[in-house]
Amino acid sequence: MSSSTPTEIVKKLLSNTLNPEVVREVVAPDATYVSLNYDNPDLTKILPYAGSHTKAGPQAIIDTFATVNRIWAKEAFDIQTLFGAGEDVAVFGSFTYRSRSLGQVSVSPFSIWCKVNEDGKVTYMQFMEDTLGSTNSFQKGGQKQYVVLEEKGEIEV
């Protein structure tokens, strides 16, 4: 049984995402990490860590945040609220990242859902953000075309 609360454990994880020792300390060896979606091959072409990492343990989180640090410069990562009920912890905030390749800025809200077991280990983590906005920080050119409502026709972005 852990002496730390689930919210304290998640705060520790989020304060140390680039410290593999701490990530290994607070994340279960068989933890599942879901980054941005369950499975989207097109998104994974841009953000290779996106998708479900079932029972991949701390390494999935270590690799994700190392890649995020390699492709973006973090200008802000602000937790606006963090709360828990039992094993569940919810985190809401915003970040500002600048793509290292093109220097373009992405400002996005984020949400994180974690489950923490009685041993004080994160067993599940799901991270969500505005992926259209964040991937746009890498867009070099070209138009995207969408049809949301047929009667409204095509939208070019």
C-alpha positions in Angstrom: 0.0 0.0 0.0 1.3 3.4 -1.0 1.6 6.3 1.5 1.0 8.8 -1.4 -2.4 9.6 -2.7 -3.3 8.9 -6.4 -3.3 12.6 -7.1 0.2 13.0 -5.6 1.5 10.2 -7.7 0.1 11.7 -10.9 1.5 15.1 -10.0 4.9 13.5 -9.5 4.7 11.7 -12.9 3.7 14.9 -14.7 6.5 16.9 -13.0 9.0 14.3 -14.1 8.0 13.1 -17.6 11.6 13.4 -18.8 13.1 11.6 -15.9 13.0 7.8 -16.7 13.9 6.8 -13.1 10.8 8.6 -11.7 8.6 7.4 -14.5 9.7 3.8 -13.8 9.1 4.4 -10.0 5.4 5.5 -10.4 4.2 3.6 -13.5 3.3 -0.1 -13.3 5.4 -2.5 -15.5 2.2 -3.5 -17.4 0.6 -0.1 -17.5 -1.4 0.9 -20.6 -0.8 4.3 -22.2 -3.2 5.8 -24.7 -1.8 8.8 -26.5 -4.3 11.0 -28.4 -6.4 8.2 -29.9 -6.8 4.4 -29.9 -5.5 3.8 -33.4 -5.1 6.3 -36.2 -2.3 5.3 -38.8 -2.4 8.7 -40.5 -1.8 10.5 -37.1 0.9 8.0 -36.2 2.8 9.1 -39.4 3.0 12.6 -38.0 3.2 11.8 -34.2 4.7 8.3 -34.0 3.8 7.8 -30.3 0.0 8.3 -31.0 -2.3 5.3 -30.3 -2.7 2.6 -27.7 0.3 1.1 -26.0 -1.4 -1.8 -24.2 0.5 -3.1 -21.3 3.7 -1.4 -22.6 4.6 -0.1 -19.1 6.7 3.0 -18.3 8.7 2.7 -21.5 5.7 3.9 -23.6 5.5 7.1 -21.5 9.2 7.6 -21.4 9.4 7.3 -25.2 6.4 9.5 -25.8 7.7 12.4 -23.7 11.2 12.1 -25.1 9.8 12.3 -28.6 7.6 15.3 -27.7 10.7 17.0 -26.3 12.6 16.2 -29.4 10.0 17.6 -31.9 8.6 20.5 -29.8 10.1 23.1 -27.5 7.8 23.4 -24.5 6.9 27.1 -23.9 4.2 26.3 -21.3 2.5 23.3 -19.7 0.0 24.5 -17.2 -2.2 22.3 -15.1 -5.4 24.2 -14.4 -7.0 21.5 -12.2 -6.2 18.0 -11.0 -8.5 15.9 -8.8 -9.2 12.3 -8.0 -11.9 9.9 -6.8 -10.6 6.5 -5.6 -8.1 5.1 -8.2 -9.1 7.7 -10.9 -7.3 11.0 -11.4 -8.3 13.6 -13.9 -6.1 16.5 -15.1 -7.0 19.4 -17.2 -4.8 22.2 -18.5 -3.2 23.8 -21.5 0.2 23.8 -23.2 2.1 25.9 -25.7 4.6 24.0 -27.8 6.8 25.4 -30.7 7.7 22.9 -33.4 11.5 22.6 -33.6 11.4 21.8 -37.4 9.3 24.9 -38.5 9.1 27.1 -35.4 5.3 27.1 -35.5 3.4 27.4 -32.3 0.6 25.1 -31.0 -1.6 26.2 -28.1 -3.9 23.4 -26.9 -6.1 22.3 -24.0 -5.3 18.9 -22.7 -6.9 16.3 -20.5 -5.4 13.3 -18.8 -7.1 10.4 -17.1 -5.0 8.1 -14.9 -5.8 5.0 -12.8 -3.5 4.4 -9.8 -3.5 1.1 -8.0 -3.2 0.6 -4.2 0.6 0.1 -4.6 0.9 3.7 -5.8 1.5 2.7 -9.5 -0.1 4.3 -12.5 -1.8 1.4 -14.3 -3.5 3.4 -17.1 -2.9 6.8 -18.6 -4.8 8.5 -21.4 -3.6 11.8 -22.8 -5.8 13.9 -25.1 -5.2 17.2 -26.9 -6.2 19.2 -30.0 -4.4 17.0 -32.5 -5.4 19.1 -35.5 -3.8 22.1 -33.9 -0.7 20.3 -32.7 -0.1 18.6 -36.1 -0.6 21.9 -37.9 2.6 23.1 -36.2 4.4 20.8 -38.6 2.4 21.6 -41.8 4.7 23.1 -44.4 2.1 23.8 -47.1 -0.9 22.5 -49.0 -4.6 22.7 -48.5 -6.8 20.3 -46.6 -10.3 19.7 -47.8 -13.2 18.6 -45.6 -16.9 18.0 -46.0 -18.8 18.1 -42.7 -22.3 18.9 -44.0 -23.0 18.1 -47.6 -25.3 21.1 -48.0 -22.5 23.4 -46.9 -20.0 21.9 -49.4 -16.2 21.7 -49.1 -14.2 23.5 -46.5 -10.6 24.3 -47.3 -8.1 24.9 -44.5 
